[in-house]
Structures are given as structure tokens and as C-alpha cells.
Amino acid sequence: MPAAQQQDAEWRWFRARALAATGQAEQAQAIYADLAGATTFFGFLAADQLKQPYAICPRTHVDDPQQEQALLAQPGLLRAFELFAVDLPKLARREWSRALDGADERTQVLAVELADARGWYDRAAFTLNRGEAMRYYTLRFPLASQDGLVPQAEQAGIDPAWAYGILRAESAWMSDARSGADARGLMQLVPATAALVAKRNSLPWAGGDSLYDPATNIALGTRYLAQVAARFNGAPWLASAAYNAGPNRVDQWLAARSTLPPDLFIATIPYKETREYVARVMDYSVMYGWRLHGKVLPMSDRLTPIGQSYALPNSTTPRKTVDCPTPSPAPAGSVQVPAAATTAASRANQ
């Protein structure tokens, strides 16, 4: 392999696994230690291997009311906020891009904070998507509790952090997202599927366009996640694969490779998009667990072995602490590449 390719996190994780399996524990530990400094899927797995806290180093921004007022005085940004307020998100995004073209990071962060305060959550994912700016985790992984995800997930019987991870990977909080397959809204549901889920759960259904309403989309999306998870013993990683590629495909892969441990199974998923999607959702689930609880459910606990029932976490479930080592870790999601066009938020997930 070229030197750059040898630095790929997935390659290094499996090299360490191979070294450990062949009695070369010291070399394996060195690779695990290096990986564990990253806020990524493989970084979290490596930290679990070493029984270390997770490396999560969020950046914070000091309020600057004077500069915020100066930003709000800019006609372009003001138009963007007003267009968003009257439910014209496409035009709002266009004005946003023009207003912030060439802006420095400080200005971008202030603008994102103003957007976040107005409930325009997708701006963080699409604006703070490179370099150190990706460490503004509280902005990039918003909770948006007014849309009811936590109570809806709890009523559906699934982990809210996982539901948030799915939502973040699917739409990056663009409530008007629509894929080429006609999947719509925050959790990217196809109208035909949503109609069946609504009927099965005795929930209101007002047609495909109702999926652009966040509360409706989340209520139906969490129930569909629960339905898919039940098919795979509750395992969120298998259900994530099914959410992306379809349950029947996952059944086929399980029939062929059901003896593999979860990390190897994910690595051998035939669809590149689905391989990356599962890792991304699991990464985001950890980040949202941290946002919700301050501590995290270990990644290894989320990757239950095939055939084993997943234990839904609750208030008494042991969780790992987080730490901020020196040097600072890589940003969350940094090992991934843009997803295929079927994911509405591919640019936001770089």
C-alpha cells in the first residue's frame, strides 16, 4: 500500500486486530493507542480495546454580541433568516451561501450560532464541515428537543442517541430533504413505507408531504426504526444497515457471513455506501449519547454479536467517561467520505 493508504483508520484497526491475533500484542497496542485519540468509529473501538475514556475535545466559542449584531445587519444574512422563518428553506440556503462566501471561521461560527438559536440546525453541518471547525460538536450535533425525538424514541422502544444518529446521517437536519428514491424529511422516509408505519402504529397520516413536518417525520421514523431493529434482535448496527440497504439485503448478508464479529461483518458489506453509513451512524450515536448524558455507551456495547439480543440502555446502564487528551483528536466523522446521492446530507457528512 502507498504510505497514505496505510494511514487509513480502518486499515490500521484491522492491522492491529491481526497483530493481536498472531501474538504481536505490543505492536497491536501501539496502533490501538494511536487510533484511540480520534473521535471516530475506529477511534472509539480502539479506546474500548484499551479500556480508555473516549477522546472528545469540543471547541467552544465566546459570545460576541457586538459582532452578532453586525452580522444581523448584513442584508444577505438577514434575508436568509427571514426566508427560513417563512418556510422557504431552499431560498434561505442560497442567501446564506452568498452572505458567508469567503467568511472566516469566527464569522461562520457566529452565523451558525445565530441560525441554531432560530431552529435552523442544518447550517452547522453544512458550514462547519472541515478542519478544526468540525470540533464545534454542540452545534454540529444539535438535540432540537422541541421536535420530540427523545420521547418518541422512548415510546418506540429504541435508544434516542441511535435515532439521533440516523437522523443526522440521513438529512443533517434538513427537514425538506428529498432523495432520488423519494425518501423525505429528517429521517428520509418513503411515503409508502411511512403510510404502512402509520397504519401499524395507529398514527395520523396526511400524505407524503406531511413527512416534511419534523414532528410527523420523527414519530414515524422512530417507529420504523423500532420495527427494523426488532427484525435483528434489536441490534442498532444491523438495523442501520437495513435502514440504508433494506432488510432483505441484510438477511442475505447474514445468511452468508453470520459467524463474523460485527466489525468484520461491517467491513465485508458489499455496498460501499452501506459500509460507510453504518460506521457513520454508530459514530454519531456515540456523539449524541455524549450530548444527552455527558457520558457514552461504549461502541463495543452497540455492536452486539450476531444472534445476541441487544440490551436497550437506560438510566442505570454503565457509560464511559470522555476525556480531552493532548494532542487534540481528529473531528467526528473525519474517516468517512461523502455518501452516495441517496443520502441527502452527503456534503454535510464529510
C-alpha positions in Angstrom: 0.0 0.0 0.0 1.1 3.6 -0.5 2.1 5.3 2.7 -1.0 7.5 2.7 -3.3 4.5 2.4 -1.5 2.8 5.2 -2.7 5.6 7.5 -6.4 4.8 6.8 -8.1 4.2 10.1 -9.9 1.1 9.0 -6.7 -0.4 7.7 -4.9 0.3 10.9 -7.7 -1.1 13.0 -7.6 -4.4 11.2 -3.8 -4.5 11.1 -3.9 -4.2 14.9 -6.5 -6.9 15.1 -4.3 -9.2 13.0 -1.2 -8.4 15.0 -3.0 -9.1 18.3 -4.3 -12.4 16.9 -0.8 -13.5 15.9 0.8 -12.8 19.3 2.3 -9.4 18.5 0.5 -7.6 21.3 3.0 -4.8 21.7 2.7 -3.7 18.1 -1.1 -4.0 18.2 -1.3 -1.9 21.4 0.7 0.9 19.7 -1.7 1.1 16.8 -4.7 1.0 19.2 -3.2 3.8 21.2 -2.7 5.9 18.2 -6.3 5.3 16.9 -7.9 5.9 20.3 -7.0 9.6 20.1 -9.6 10.1 17.3 -13.2 10.9 17.7 -14.3 8.3 15.1 -15.8 4.9 14.7 -12.4 3.1 14.8 -11.1 5.5 17.4 -13.9 4.6 19.7 -13.4 0.9 19.1 -9.7 1.3 19.8 -10.4 3.1 23.1 -12.7 0.2 24.1 -9.9 -2.2 23.3 -7.6 -0.3 25.6 -10.3 0.3 28.2 -9.7 4.1 27.9 -12.1 7.1 28.0 -13.2 8.4 24.7 -11.3 11.3 23.2 -13.9 14.1 22.6 -12.5 17.6 22.6 -15.3 20.1 21.8 -14.5 23.6 20.8 -16.5 26.4 22.3 -17.0 29.9 21.2 -17.1 33.1 23.3 -20.2 35.1 22.7 -19.6 38.4 20.9 -22.9 40.3 20.9 -21.4 43.2 19.0 -20.3 41.1 16.1 -23.5 39.2 16.2 -25.4 42.4 15.8 -23.1 43.4 12.9 -23.9 40.0 11.2 -27.6 40.5 11.7 -27.2 43.9 10.0 -25.9 42.3 6.8 -28.8 42.3 4.3 -27.9 38.9 2.8 -27.8 37.0 6.2 -31.0 38.9 7.3 -32.7 37.8 4.2 -31.6 34.2 4.8 -33.1 34.2 8.3 -36.3 35.7 7.1 -36.7 33.3 4.3 -36.1 30.4 6.7 -38.7 31.9 9.1 -41.4 31.9 6.4 -40.6 28.3 5.4 -38.6 28.9 2.2 -35.5 26.9 3.1 -34.0 26.5 -0.4 -34.0 30.3 -1.0 -32.7 30.7 2.6 -29.8 28.4 1.9 -29.0 30.3 -1.3 -28.9 33.6 0.6 -26.8 32.0 3.4 -24.2 30.8 1.0 -23.9 34.2 -0.7 -23.7 36.1 2.5 -20.9 33.9 4.0 -18.9 33.3 0.8 -15.3 33.9 1.9 -16.1 34.4 5.5 -13.5 33.4 8.1 -14.2 30.7 10.7 -15.1 33.0 13.5 -17.8 34.7 11.4 -19.1 31.3 10.2 -19.4 30.0 13.8 -21.2 33.2 14.9 -23.6 32.9 12.0 -24.2 29.2 12.8 -24.9 30.1 16.4 -27.5 32.6 15.3 -29.1 30.0 13.0 -29.1 27.4 15.7 -30.9 29.8 18.0 -33.6 30.1 15.4 -34.0 26.4 14.9 -32.1 26.3 11.6 -30.0 23.3 12.6 -28.6 22.1 9.3 -26.4 25.2 8.9 -23.8 23.8 11.3 -23.4 20.5 9.4 -23.0 22.3 6.0 -20.9 25.2 7.2 -18.6 23.7 9.9 -17.6 20.7 7.9 -13.8 20.9 7.6 -10.7 21.1 9.8 -10.9 22.3 13.4 -14.3 23.7 12.8 -15.7 20.2 12.9 -15.0 20.2 16.6 -17.9 22.5 17.4 -19.8 19.4 18.4 -22.7 21.1 20.2 -23.6 22.9 17.0 -22.8 20.0 14.6 -24.9 17.6 16.7 -27.9 19.6 17.9 -30.6 18.0 20.1 -33.5 20.0 18.9 -35.7 18.7 21.7 -38.8 20.6 20.5 -39.2 18.2 17.7 -39.8 15.4 20.2 -37.2 12.9 19.2 -36.3 11.7 22.7 -39.9 11.0 23.9 -40.8 9.5 20.5 -37.8 7.2 20.6 -38.5 6.1 24.1 -42.1 5.4 23.2 -40.9 3.4 20.2 -38.5 1.4 22.5 -35.2 2.5 20.9 -32.2 4.4 22.0 -32.7 8.1 21.4 -28.9 8.5 20.7 -29.2 6.0 17.9 -32.3 7.7 16.5 -30.5 11.0 16.5 -27.5 9.3 14.8 -29.8 8.0 12.0 -31.4 11.4 11.6 -28.1 13.2 11.4 -26.7 10.8 8.9 -29.8 10.8 6.7 -30.6 14.5 6.4 -28.1 16.5 8.5 -31.3 18.2 9.9 -32.6 19.4 6.5 -36.3 19.0 7.1 -37.1 19.5 3.4 -34.6 16.8 2.2 -35.8 14.6 -0.6 -33.7 11.8 -2.2 -33.9 10.4 -5.7 -35.8 7.5 -4.3 -38.4 9.9 -2.9 -37.3 9.5 0.7 -38.4 12.7 2.5 -37.7 14.7 5.6 -35.4 14.4 8.6 -35.3 10.6 8.7 -35.7 10.1 5.0 -38.9 8.0 4.8 -40.5 6.9 1.6 -44.2 7.8 1.6 -45.4 4.2 1.0 -43.3 3.0 4.0 -44.5 5.8 6.2 -48.1 5.1 5.4 -47.7 1.5 6.5 -45.9 2.5 9.6 -48.6 5.0 10.5 -51.3 2.4 10.0 -49.4 -0.2 12.0 -49.0 2.2 14.9 -52.3 4.0 14.7 -50.6 7.3 14.0 -52.0 10.1 11.9 -51.1 10.1 8.2 -51.8 13.0 5.9 -49.8 12.0 2.8 -46.3 12.2 1.6 -45.8 16.0 2.1 -46.6 15.6 5.8 -43.1 14.0 6.1 -41.6 17.4 5.8 -43.1 18.2 9.2 -40.4 17.4 11.7 -42.7 16.1 14.4 -44.6 13.8 11.9 -41.4 12.5 10.4 -39.8 11.8 13.7 -42.9 10.0 15.1 -43.0 7.7 12.0 -39.2 7.4 11.7 -38.6 6.2 15.2 -41.4 3.6 14.9 -39.9 2.3 11.6 -36.5 2.1 13.3 -38.0 0.1 16.1 -39.7 -2.2 13.5 -36.4 -2.8 11.7 -34.5 -3.3 14.9 -36.9 -5.9 16.1 -36.1 -8.0 13.0 -32.4 -8.1 14.0 -32.6 -8.8 17.8 -32.6 -5.0 18.4 -29.0 -4.6 17.2 -28.7 -1.0 16.1 -25.8 -1.6 13.8 -27.6 -4.3 11.8 -30.8 -2.2 11.8 -28.7 0.8 10.5 -27.5 -1.4 7.6 -31.1 -2.4 6.9 -32.3 1.2 7.1 -29.8 2.0 4.4 -29.8 -1.1 2.1 -33.1 -2.8 3.0 -33.8 -5.6 5.5 -33.9 -8.3 2.8 -30.3 -7.4 1.7 -29.1 -7.7 5.3 -30.9 -11.1 5.6 -28.8 -12.2 2.6 -25.6 -11.0 4.1 -26.4 -12.7 7.4 -27.1 -16.0 5.6 -23.6 -15.8 4.1 -21.5 -14.4 7.0 -23.3 -14.8 10.3 -20.3 -16.1 12.1 -18.3 -12.9 11.7 -17.8 -10.5 14.5 -19.6 -7.1 13.9 -16.5 -5.1 12.8 -15.6 -7.7 10.2 -19.2 -8.1 9.1 -19.4 -4.3 8.5 -16.1 -4.3 6.6 -17.4 -7.1 4.3 -20.8 -5.4 3.5 -20.8 -5.5 -0.4 -22.2 -1.9 -0.7 -19.6 0.8 0.0 -22.3 3.3 0.8 -23.8 1.0 3.4 -20.4 0.1 5.0 -19.7 3.8 5.5 -23.2 4.5 6.6 -23.2 2.0 9.4 -19.9 3.3 10.7 -21.1 6.9 10.4 -24.4 6.2 12.3 -22.6 4.4 15.1 -20.1 7.2 15.3 -22.9 9.8 15.5 -24.8 7.6 18.0 -21.8 7.9 20.4 -21.7 11.7 19.9 -25.4 12.0 20.6 -25.0 9.8 23.6 -22.4 12.2 24.9 -24.7 15.2 24.1 -27.6 13.6 26.0 -25.8 12.1 29.0 -22.3 13.6 29.3 -21.0 10.0 29.2 -21.3 7.5 26.4 -22.4 3.9 25.8 -19.3 2.1 24.6 -19.1 1.4 20.9 -18.4 -2.3 21.6 -21.7 -2.4 23.5 -23.6 -1.1 20.5 -22.0 -3.7 18.2 -23.7 -6.8 19.7 -22.6 -10.1 18.2 -24.9 -11.5 15.5 -27.7 -13.5 17.1 -27.3 -11.9 20.5 -30.1 -9.7 21.8 -29.3 -6.0 22.2 -29.9 -4.6 25.7 -31.6 -1.2 25.4 -29.6 1.3 27.6 -31.4 3.0 30.4 -30.7 5.3 33.3 -28.8 2.6 35.1 -26.7 1.4 32.2 -22.9 1.9 32.8 -21.4 4.5 30.5 -17.9 5.5 29.6 -16.3 8.9 30.5 -14.9 11.2 27.9 -11.6 13.0 28.0 -9.6 15.5 26.0 -6.1 14.3 25.6 -3.2 16.2 24.1 -2.9 16.5 21.2 -6.5 17.1 20.2 -8.2 14.3 18.4 -9.5 14.2 14.8 -13.0 15.5 14.4 -16.1 13.2 14.5 -16.9 11.6 11.2 -13.5 12.5 9.7 -12.7 9.0 8.4 -15.7 8.9 6.1 -16.1 10.1 2.6 -19.2 11.6 1.0 -22.1 9.2 0.9 -23.9 8.4 -2.3 -26.6 10.6 -3.7 -29.3 8.6 -1.9 -28.2 10.3 1.4 -29.5 13.9 1.3 -26.7 15.2 3.5 -23.6 13.8 1.8 -21.8 17.2 1.8 -22.5 17.8 5.5 -21.0 14.4 6.4 -17.6 14.9 5.0 
